[in-house]
């Protein structure tokens, strides 16, 4: 059974198995993963299963939720991903298959550490400064007034054109997919597009997508006119006026 592993400075503080019920993370003691630190909001984030895939969602927290050092509001999770909540790290372990302990539902608070309302670490400051800078650039960018669009130039899909309006766009055969792929052996989540302050990023799912003919190995920013290939499907990404 998959699990989440709460760590602080390399030490494991808590392990929580993942089932059908969402796992909540925050400072309030009734969370499944309580983190007793004022830098963490009462109900900071949650991890849950949707259409067979793990999803992390920020619950409008004060200091934000970071996935592999990138701030996200909602994103799919893969084995080995690291969620950063305040100064704590939560690792995604989907290969874990141990039997649930008898008291697996008991909530044990993590120890207090450096309780300040806003984090003051060098890493955190850099992340916040980058987010602010990206936000200022996006406000000045004319692309904020244009609609990100995907058009299908090759392959079988349920539509020929898609307008991206949400923060997470799933490409696959899942019921939650925006771009529904057709055909046998099509994965539920082949790839995903995440919206960030500075633009849109293509990420991997159960396939290794390509941008302009080159396979990607992590979140990669999309530019106007890029050609995306997911299996036999080819999509053109552009901003429509």
N, C-alpha and C positions, 0 to 999 in steps of 0.2 A: 504494500500500500504506500502511495506517495506520502511524503511528510515535509514539514517546514522545520528548519533548524535555526533557532535564535542564537546568535553569537555576539559577543562583545570582546573586542581586542583579542580575537582568536579563540576565546574560551566559549564552549557550548553551555548555554544557560537553560535551554528548554527545547524539547522536540514535540511537535504536534502532528499527529496523523491527519491526512486529508481524506475526507469522505464526501458524502453528498451535501453536507451542511456547510455553509460558508464559514471560514475562519476569520475572525475579526482581530484587529491589531490596534492597540491604543493605550492611553494612560489609565483609563477607567478600569477598575479591578474586575469587571464582568466580561472583559474581552478574553478571547481564547488565548491570545498572546499579549498579556499586559506588560507594558514597559513603563516603569515608574520613573519618569523623567519629564520635567516641565517643557522640554523641547518637543515632546510628542503630544499631539492632540488627544482628547479623551477618546474619540473614535476616529482613528487616523486613516486606516485602510482596511481592506478585506481581500481575501483570496477565496475564489470559488470555482466550481466546475460549470462550464457552459458549453453545451453541445460536444461534450467529450474532451474539451480543452480547459486547461487551467488559465484563469484570468486574475490579474491583480488590479484593484481599483482604488484610487485615492478618494477619500471621503471628505473632500474640501478641507484638508488639513492646513494648519498654519505654515509649517515648514516644508511641506511637500513630500512626495514619495518618489524615490529614485530607483530605476531598474538598470543595473550594470552601469551606474554613474550618469544615466540619462533620466531627466525628470519626466515622469509619465503621469497621466491622469487615469488611463485604462490601457492595459496591454496584455497580450497573451504571454504565458510563461513556458519556458522550456527547462528541461533538466539541467541543473548547474547554474541557473540564473541566480543573481544576488539582488535582493531587495534591501535598500538602505532606508531605514526609519530612524531619524535622528542620528545617533552615533552607533546604533545597533544594526547588525547585518542579519538578514533572514535568507538562508539558502534553500533553494528548491531541490529536493531529492526525490525524483520520480522512480528511481530504481529500488528504493527501500521496500522490503517485503516482509518485515518482522510482524509478528502477531501483536495486536493492540494490547497494551497493559490494562489490568483491571481498573486502574484509576486514571485511564487516559483522558477522561473529561475534566479532571480536577485542574483548576487554574492556579498556577503558582507565580506570583509577581517576580519580575526580574529585579535585581538589586538596583538601588539608586546610583546614579552617576552624574556628577557635574550639573546640577539642576539650574539651568539658566533658560529664560524664556526663548531666546533666539540663540542658536548654536554659534559659537565663535571659534570654530576650527578653521585652519587655513584652507582645507579641502572644501568645506561648506561655503566659505566666503567666495572662493573661485567659482563654484557652481552657481551661486546666486548672482555674482557679477556677470557671468556669462548669460544667465537667463535674462537679466535686465537689459544687457546690451542687445541680445537677440530680439527682445520685445520692442526696443526702440527702433531697431532696423526694420522690423516687420510693420510698425506703424507708419513708417515713411515709405514703405514699398508699395508701388502701385498694384502688386499682386494681391494685396489684401482686398481689393475691389473686384478681383477676377475669380471665377469659379474653377477649382481644380477638377479636371475631367479625365476619364479613361475611355478611349475608344478601342474596340476590338478590331484588329486587322488580320488576325488569323486564329483559328481554333473554334471550339464549340462552347458557347456560353448562353445564358438565358436572355441576355440583352446585347445590343451592339454598342451601347454607350452608357456610361455611368458617371454621375456627378457625385463627387466626394463631399459629404456634408458633415460627417461625424469625426470624432477623434481617432477611431479605429475602423479601418476598412479591411475586412477579411476576404481573401481570395481562396476559394475552395468549394467543396460540396456540402459544407455544413449548413444547417438551417439558419445560422447567424451570419452566413457569408453575404457580403454585399455583391461581390462578383461571383455568381454561381457557375462553376465549371461543370461541363457535361462529359460523359464517357465513363467507361469501366475503369475501376481501380483509381478513380480520382480521389485524392485525400480530402478529408474534411477541411483541413487548413493547409493549403499549399504555400501561402505567403500572406503577408499583412502589410498594410500601410498605416503608419502612425503619424498623427498630426502633432507637431511641436510648435513652439513660439516662432522658430525661425524657418519653418517650412514642413514639408512632408518627407517621411523616411520609409523606405522599403526594407522590410525585415523577412527573415526566413521563417518558413513553417515546416511542413514535411517534404518540401522540395527546396532546391537551391536555385532561387530565381536569378535571372541575368538582367543587367542594365546595359543596354547598347552592346550586347554580346558578351559581357564579362560577368561571370558568376560572383555573387557577393557572399561574404562570410559574417556579416553583422549588419546592423542598421546603417543604411546608406541613403544620403539625401538625394531626393529626386529634383531634377531640373526641368524647366519647361522644354518639351520636345523629346524627352527621354523615351526610349523603347524598352518596355519590360517584357521579358519572356518567362512564363511559368509553365513548364512542361511544353505542350504543343500549342499553348495559347500565347499570342503576342498582343500586347496592349500598348497604346500610345498615350503617354501622360503629358497633358498640357493644360494651360490656364485659358479658359474661355472667357471672352469679354462679356 
